[in-house]
Each structure stands twice: as C-alpha cells, then as structure tokens.
Amino acid sequence: MFLDILLLVVGLVLLLGGGDVLVRGAVGTASLLGVSTLIIGLTVVAFGTSAPELAVNLFAVYQNNTDVSFGNIIGSNIANVGLILGAAALYRPLDIQPSIVAREIPMMLVATAAVAIMAFDALLFDSTDAIARGDGMILLLLFGAFMFYMLRDALSQRKKDAYLSEMEAEIKQQEKPASMLVSLALLVAGLCAVTGGGKLTVDAAVNIAQTIGLSQAVIGLTVVAIGTSLPELATSVMAARRGHTDIAMGNVVGSNIFNLLLIMGVTATCRPIPIPDAGHTDLIVMAVLSIALLPIAFIGRNNISRREGALLLAAYVGYLTWRTVTSL
C-alpha cells in the first residue's frame, strides 16, 4: 500500500513536471518556427496542459481500466470548475470577458450535453450505457469544428478581445529556450516524463483502489483527476495573482472542452468506455457545475466573486466527500 502511494506520487510528479517541460519545449519550438503568440496560446499551450490527462487515459484504456479513464475526465472537469475556479476566485474575484461567455462557455455546454447524451444510451436506445467508438469519432469531429471556429474568430477579434490580449501577454512573458536544439530536447524529455508518469499513475491508482475497496472510477474521479488538474490550478492561480483573472476562467473552460472532446474522443475511439456505477451522477454534477457558470457570469456582471468561489469550492469538497464515503 505504501509503495503504491509512493508510486502514485512519483507518477503525478512526472506528469506535472513533464507537462510543464513539454509545454516549454513546444512553445519554444513554435516560437522559433515563427508561429504567432496567439496561435501558440490557443493550441500549443492548451494541448500541453492536457497532456497529463491524455497520458493517463491512454494507458488506462490500453490496460482495459476504462473506469479510471472515465473518472479522470469527468473528475477533472468537476475539479476545474469547483476546485480551480473556486480557489482562484477566493484568492481574487475573477473577471469573465464577454467573448468567453459568448464563445467558450456555450461550446463547453455543447460538449457537456453531447457526452451526457452519449452516456445515457439506455434511455434513448436499447443498449448498454457507454461512450462507444462512434461516439468518440463524433467528439473528435466536434473538437475539430471547435478549433476551426475558435481560431478563425480569435484571429479576427484579436485586437478587440481583452482576454486574447492578456493571453498573448502571458505567453510573451514566458522564458523561451535558447535554441531549437534545446526546445526539441525539452519536448522529448517532457513526452518521456508524461509517458512514464501516466503508466505509474494508472498502475498505482488501480492497486490502491483494489487495496482499500474503492472503485477505479472513484480513484480516477478524486486522486487522479486532482493530480492531472494541478497544471490548470497553478496556471489559474498565477494568472489571478498577476491580475489577469479572466485568463483563469478561459483556462478552465478551455480545459473542459479539451477534456470532453479531445481526450474523451481519443480514448473512446481507442476503446469504448462503459459508464461505471454512479457514473451518471458524476455526469449530472459536472453538467450542473458547468451550467451554473452562465448565471454566475450574468448575475455577477461578468465576475465570479469570492462568495461564489467559496460556494463552488464547498460544492466540490462536499460532493467528493459524499462520493468517496458512499462508495466504500
């Protein structure tokens, strides 16, 4: 048991450290190749921060531990809204740019609705509840459409959009590698670390779940999901600390879209993901938290206050506690 916990910690450290190195290498490589800062922020950085979730899920489906995959994706999205936005808003109230309300949040709700519909097959068809391979391909198509729409809209609005301007400023502040060789070395090292961390994390999580009697889905929903969400937490809190509070919101919403469309799409395409016990409840909680962002944004005049952040954080802690206790 102690060894499994140690391996889980090592795996998460490799995932987080590897993800950071991977992003640095990818940003440096893209910059040296002349890719614009805006494109880097919307694609390279977003893909890099999703690398831990992708690595964990690919290893999980390869080993047929699909419950870990499901718990990691849905748990990460719940953590993004409840834990990360809650913690960041407690530190400093978060501004929500109108472009995020008009562009990213609706797409997140579409992605959430798509996954929920796919997961409730038994209500619509006479079949087992699962995210099938065909569902995964549909999610990937939606992801491609989202990226095309987002990049086209962002490039046309870059001078008018305060969120995009602040994101570009954040990317420019990051230290760039000295040469293409260094960038590529960081890229390879990050990939290796993320790969090794994903393998260790999945193996350790499955062993811990078997030892203490928790389901793999709950381990994925709690420990693994929180661990793979730490890059988003660090990015959001640092953005709030620098006064770029709208970046924290954009980071969370973007991460949720990537998790549902890209990570879930790739995972389900590789192997269908059956909905685990109480998985429908997890989906409903994820949907409720996602939908809650719209009234919060409008009622608070495009702002998440400290009080609302505390409510989000309390809801997250309360749900995870209930979910863990009831599964023992």
Backbone torsions as a table, in degrees:
resi	resn	phi	psi	omega
1	MET	NA	-49.0	-180.0
2	PHE	-61.5	-41.2	-180.0
3	LEU	-63.7	-39.8	178.8
4	ASP	-64.3	-40.9	177.6
5	ILE	-63.1	-42.2	178.7
6	LEU	-62.7	-43.5	178.7
7	LEU	-65.2	-35.5	177.1
8	LEU	-63.3	-44.1	178.8
9	VAL	-62.8	-45.4	178.7
10	VAL	-61.0	-43.0	179.0
11	GLY	-61.0	-44.3	179.6
12	LEU	-66.4	-38.3	177.2
13	VAL	-62.7	-42.6	177.2
14	LEU	-63.5	-40.3	178.4
15	LEU	-62.0	-47.1	-176.7
16	LEU	-70.3	-48.3	179.1
17	GLY	-64.7	-42.6	179.0
18	GLY	-64.4	-38.9	178.1
19	GLY	-63.1	-40.3	178.9
20	ASP	-65.8	-45.3	178.9
21	VAL	-64.3	-39.8	178.2
22	LEU	-60.7	-44.9	178.6
23	VAL	-62.9	-43.9	179.5
24	ARG	-60.9	-44.7	179.6
25	GLY	-65.8	-41.0	-179.5
26	ALA	-68.1	-41.8	178.2
27	VAL	-64.0	-43.8	178.8
28	GLY	-62.5	-44.4	179.9
29	THR	-62.8	-46.5	-179.7
30	ALA	-63.6	-39.8	-180.0
31	SER	-64.1	-44.8	-179.3
32	LEU	-68.4	-23.0	176.5
33	LEU	-85.9	-1.6	175.7
34	GLY	88.6	14.6	177.9
35	VAL	-71.6	139.0	-176.6
36	SER	-66.4	152.9	-178.8
37	THR	-61.3	-37.2	-179.7
38	LEU	-63.1	-46.5	179.9
39	ILE	-63.4	-39.6	178.3
40	ILE	-59.9	-45.7	-178.1
41	GLY	-65.4	-38.4	-176.3
42	LEU	-81.7	-22.0	-175.9
43	THR	-120.2	-63.6	-173.1
44	VAL	-60.0	-50.8	-178.9
45	VAL	-65.2	-41.6	-179.8
46	ALA	-62.6	-44.7	177.7
47	PHE	-63.6	-40.5	-177.7
48	GLY	-64.5	-41.7	-179.4
49	THR	-71.8	-16.8	176.2
50	SER	-90.7	-3.9	-177.2
51	ALA	-59.7	-41.0	178.4
52	PRO	-59.8	-45.4	178.6
53	GLU	-61.7	-41.5	-178.6
54	LEU	-65.4	-43.6	-179.7
55	ALA	-62.1	-46.2	179.3
56	VAL	-60.7	-44.1	-176.2
57	ASN	-69.1	-38.4	179.6
58	LEU	-65.4	-41.4	176.9
59	PHE	-67.5	-37.4	-179.3
60	ALA	-64.5	-45.5	-179.6
61	VAL	-71.2	-32.3	177.6
62	TYR	-61.9	-36.5	179.9
63	GLN	-92.6	7.8	-179.8
64	ASN	62.6	30.7	173.8
65	ASN	-100.6	62.0	-172.9
66	THR	-67.5	-23.0	177.7
67	ASP	-64.1	-35.8	176.7
68	VAL	-64.1	-41.7	178.9
69	SER	-60.4	-49.0	-180.0
70	PHE	-59.9	-50.1	-178.7
71	GLY	-60.9	-38.1	-178.9
72	ASN	-65.4	-45.8	-178.1
73	ILE	-67.4	-53.3	-177.2
74	ILE	-67.4	-40.3	178.2
75	GLY	-63.9	-37.3	178.0
76	SER	-64.4	-40.3	179.3
77	ASN	-68.1	-39.2	175.8
78	ILE	-64.1	-42.6	179.4
79	ALA	-65.5	-37.3	-179.8
80	ASN	-58.7	-44.8	-177.8
81	VAL	-80.6	-50.3	-175.0
82	GLY	-74.7	-50.8	-175.9
83	LEU	-80.8	-53.5	-171.4
84	ILE	-73.3	-50.7	177.6
85	LEU	-65.0	-38.5	178.6
86	GLY	-61.7	-48.0	-179.1
87	ALA	-66.2	-42.7	-179.6
88	ALA	-64.9	-39.9	-179.7
89	ALA	-69.8	-32.0	174.9
90	LEU	-64.4	-37.3	179.1
91	TYR	-68.9	-45.0	178.8
92	ARG	-159.0	131.1	178.4
93	PRO	-50.5	138.3	-172.8
94	LEU	-99.4	126.1	172.9
95	ASP	-77.8	146.3	177.0
96	ILE	-123.2	109.8	-179.1
97	GLN	-66.7	143.8	179.4
98	PRO	-54.5	-32.9	-178.9
99	SER	-64.8	-33.5	178.5
100	ILE	-69.6	-40.5	178.4
101	VAL	-65.1	-37.2	-176.0
102	ALA	-85.3	-26.2	-171.7
103	ARG	-113.1	-59.1	-172.5
104	GLU	-77.8	-45.2	-177.2
105	ILE	-62.3	-45.5	176.3
106	PRO	-58.5	-38.2	178.6
107	MET	-67.6	-36.3	176.8
108	MET	-63.1	-39.9	179.4
109	LEU	-68.9	-35.9	175.9
110	VAL	-64.1	-44.8	179.1
111	ALA	-63.1	-41.8	178.5
112	THR	-62.5	-44.6	179.5
113	ALA	-64.3	-39.7	-179.3
114	ALA	-62.4	-46.7	-179.9
115	VAL	-66.3	-39.3	180.0
116	ALA	-63.5	-43.7	178.8
117	ILE	-62.3	-42.9	179.1
118	MET	-64.5	-31.8	-176.5
119	ALA	-80.8	-16.4	-179.8
120	PHE	-106.1	45.8	-177.9
121	ASP	-58.0	-37.2	-174.8
122	ALA	-63.2	-26.4	179.0
123	LEU	-77.8	-26.3	-176.2
124	LEU	-103.1	-35.1	-178.0
125	PHE	-134.0	164.7	177.9
126	ASP	-86.3	75.9	-177.2
127	SER	-150.9	172.0	178.8
128	THR	-79.1	139.7	177.7
129	ASP	-66.6	119.3	-179.9
130	ALA	-167.7	155.6	169.3
131	ILE	-91.2	102.8	-173.2
132	ALA	-82.3	173.0	178.8
133	ARG	-60.3	-42.0	177.6
134	GLY	-61.6	-37.6	176.3
135	ASP	-62.8	-42.7	179.7
136	GLY	-60.0	-41.5	179.1
137	MET	-65.8	-37.5	176.8
138	ILE	-63.6	-42.1	178.5
139	LEU	-62.1	-39.4	178.5
140	LEU	-66.8	-36.8	175.8
141	LEU	-64.4	-42.3	176.4
142	LEU	-62.1	-37.9	178.5
143	PHE	-63.5	-44.4	177.7
144	GLY	-60.3	-42.3	178.6
145	ALA	-64.2	-41.1	179.3
146	PHE	-62.6	-45.6	-178.9
147	MET	-62.7	-42.5	179.1
148	PHE	-61.4	-48.3	-178.8
149	TYR	-63.7	-44.1	-177.0
150	MET	-64.8	-46.4	-178.8
151	LEU	-65.3	-41.8	179.3
152	ARG	-63.7	-44.9	-179.1
153	ASP	-68.6	-40.5	-178.6
154	ALA	-65.8	-42.9	-179.5
155	LEU	-64.5	-32.3	179.9
156	SER	-81.1	-22.7	-175.5
157	GLN	-110.8	7.3	-169.3
158	ARG	-57.7	-33.7	-177.6
159	LYS	-81.5	-17.1	-177.7
160	LYS	-102.3	-14.7	-171.7
161	ASP	-97.2	112.3	-178.1
162	ALA	-64.3	-35.8	179.6
163	TYR	-62.2	-46.7	-179.5
164	LEU	-65.1	-37.0	179.0
165	SER	-64.2	-43.4	179.3
166	GLU	-68.0	-36.2	178.7
167	MET	-64.7	-43.0	176.7
168	GLU	-60.7	-40.2	179.0
169	ALA	-63.4	-39.9	178.2
170	GLU	-62.6	-44.2	-179.5
171	ILE	-64.0	-41.5	-178.5
172	LYS	-65.7	-26.9	-179.9
173	GLN	-75.3	-18.3	-178.5
174	GLN	-72.1	140.7	180.0
175	GLU	-71.6	129.3	-178.8
176	LYS	-95.0	145.4	175.2
177	PRO	-59.7	155.0	-173.6
178	ALA	-72.8	-29.0	-175.3
179	SER	-149.2	168.8	177.9
180	MET	-63.8	-36.3	179.6
181	LEU	-61.9	-44.3	178.6
182	VAL	-64.6	-41.5	179.5
183	SER	-61.3	-45.2	-179.9
184	LEU	-66.6	-37.2	178.1
185	ALA	-63.7	-41.7	177.3
186	LEU	-64.7	-39.4	179.7
187	LEU	-61.4	-47.5	-179.8
188	VAL	-66.6	-43.2	179.5
189	ALA	-62.2	-41.1	178.6
190	GLY	-63.8	-42.5	178.3
191	LEU	-62.2	-42.3	179.3
192	CYS	-64.2	-43.8	-179.2
193	ALA	-65.5	-43.3	179.4
194	VAL	-64.2	-40.5	178.9
195	THR	-63.1	-49.6	178.8
196	GLY	-63.6	-39.7	178.8
197	GLY	-65.4	-38.2	178.2
198	GLY	-63.0	-42.6	179.1
199	LYS	-63.9	-48.2	179.9
200	LEU	-62.4	-42.3	-177.1
201	THR	-63.2	-46.3	-179.1
202	VAL	-64.3	-48.1	-179.0
203	ASP	-59.9	-46.5	-178.0
204	ALA	-66.9	-41.3	-179.2
205	ALA	-62.4	-42.6	179.4
206	VAL	-64.4	-42.9	179.6
207	ASN	-64.4	-41.3	179.6
208	ILE	-64.9	-42.6	179.5
209	ALA	-60.3	-42.5	179.7
210	GLN	-67.3	-35.4	-176.7
211	THR	-71.4	-44.8	-174.3
212	ILE	-96.2	-1.7	174.9
213	GLY	85.6	12.8	175.2
214	LEU	-88.2	150.9	176.5
215	SER	-72.7	156.6	177.2
216	GLN	-61.9	-33.8	179.7
217	ALA	-62.9	-40.5	-179.7
218	VAL	-69.3	-40.6	176.3
219	ILE	-61.5	-42.0	177.1
220	GLY	-65.2	-38.0	-177.8
221	LEU	-69.4	-30.0	-174.1
222	THR	-104.6	-83.8	-172.2
223	VAL	-61.6	-51.6	-176.8
224	VAL	-65.6	-44.0	-178.5
225	ALA	-63.9	-42.8	178.1
226	ILE	-63.7	-43.6	-179.6
227	GLY	-61.3	-46.4	-178.9
228	THR	-74.3	-13.5	178.3
229	SER	-91.0	-5.4	-177.8
230	LEU	-59.7	-35.7	176.3
231	PRO	-59.1	-42.2	177.5
232	GLU	-64.8	-37.4	178.4
233	LEU	-63.4	-46.9	-179.6
234	ALA	-62.8	-44.0	-179.3
235	THR	-63.6	-42.9	-176.9
236	SER	-69.0	-43.7	-179.9
237	VAL	-66.1	-41.6	178.5
238	MET	-64.4	-39.4	178.0
239	ALA	-63.8	-42.1	177.8
240	ALA	-64.2	-38.8	-179.9
241	ARG	-63.4	-35.5	-179.8
242	ARG	-83.4	-2.7	180.0
243	GLY	91.2	-1.0	177.9
244	HIS	-91.1	62.8	-170.7
245	THR	-68.4	-26.3	180.0
246	ASP	-70.8	-22.2	177.0
247	ILE	-66.3	-36.5	178.4
248	ALA	-59.2	-43.4	179.2
249	MET	-66.2	-47.7	179.6
250	GLY	-61.6	-36.7	179.6
251	ASN	-63.7	-44.0	-178.5
252	VAL	-67.9	-47.7	-178.5
253	VAL	-63.4	-43.6	178.1
254	GLY	-62.0	-41.0	178.8
255	SER	-62.9	-41.1	178.6
256	ASN	-63.0	-39.9	178.2
257	ILE	-64.9	-45.0	179.0
258	PHE	-61.2	-43.1	-178.4
259	ASN	-61.5	-45.8	-175.0
260	LEU	-75.6	-42.0	-175.0
261	LEU	-89.3	-47.9	-177.1
262	LEU	-82.4	-57.9	-174.9
263	ILE	-65.9	-48.1	177.7
264	MET	-64.5	-38.9	179.3
265	GLY	-62.1	-48.1	179.2
266	VAL	-64.0	-44.8	-177.2
267	THR	-62.5	-48.7	-178.0
268	ALA	-68.4	-31.1	177.2
269	THR	-66.7	-36.3	177.5
270	CYS	-71.6	-42.6	179.4
271	ARG	-156.3	130.0	178.3
272	PRO	-54.9	143.8	-176.5
273	ILE	-111.2	102.5	175.6
274	PRO	-65.1	147.3	178.0
275	ILE	-79.8	120.2	-177.0
276	PRO	-73.5	173.8	175.6
277	ASP	-57.0	133.5	-178.5
278	ALA	65.4	8.5	178.0
279	GLY	-65.3	-32.0	177.7
280	HIS	-64.7	-35.3	176.8
281	THR	-64.3	-41.5	177.9
282	ASP	-60.5	-42.3	179.0
283	LEU	-63.3	-41.3	179.4
284	ILE	-64.2	-42.9	178.3
285	VAL	-62.9	-43.5	177.0
286	MET	-58.7	-44.2	-179.2
287	ALA	-65.1	-42.3	-179.2
288	VAL	-62.6	-45.5	179.6
289	LEU	-64.1	-39.1	179.3
290	SER	-66.2	-45.7	-179.9
291	ILE	-64.3	-33.2	-177.9
292	ALA	-62.6	-21.8	-178.7
293	LEU	-65.8	-30.3	-179.5
294	LEU	-67.5	-53.9	177.3
295	PRO	-63.6	-33.9	177.4
296	ILE	-60.8	-43.4	-179.1
297	ALA	-64.7	-41.9	-176.5
298	PHE	-77.5	-44.0	-178.8
299	ILE	-64.4	-39.6	-178.8
300	GLY	-86.8	15.0	-179.3
301	ARG	54.6	57.7	179.1
302	ASN	57.6	47.4	-178.7
303	ASN	-152.9	139.4	171.5
304	ILE	-104.7	113.6	-176.1
305	SER	-79.8	171.3	177.0
306	ARG	-62.3	-37.8	179.5
307	ARG	-63.2	-44.8	178.7
308	GLU	-66.7	-35.7	175.4
309	GLY	-62.6	-41.2	178.0
310	ALA	-64.0	-38.3	178.2
311	LEU	-65.5	-42.0	178.0
312	LEU	-62.4	-43.9	-179.0
313	LEU	-66.5	-41.6	178.8
314	ALA	-63.8	-40.9	178.3
315	ALA	-62.7	-40.1	-179.8
316	TYR	-65.9	-50.1	-179.0
317	VAL	-62.9	-42.0	-179.8
318	GLY	-63.1	-43.4	-178.9
319	TYR	-67.3	-44.5	-179.9
320	LEU	-63.0	-38.4	177.9
321	THR	-63.8	-48.2	179.0
322	TRP	-61.1	-43.4	-176.8
323	ARG	-64.6	-39.0	-178.4
324	THR	-72.4	-45.0	-177.4
325	VAL	-64.4	-43.4	-176.5
326	THR	-72.0	-16.9	-179.0
327	SER	-92.0	-9.0	-179.2
328	LEU	-75.6	NA	NA
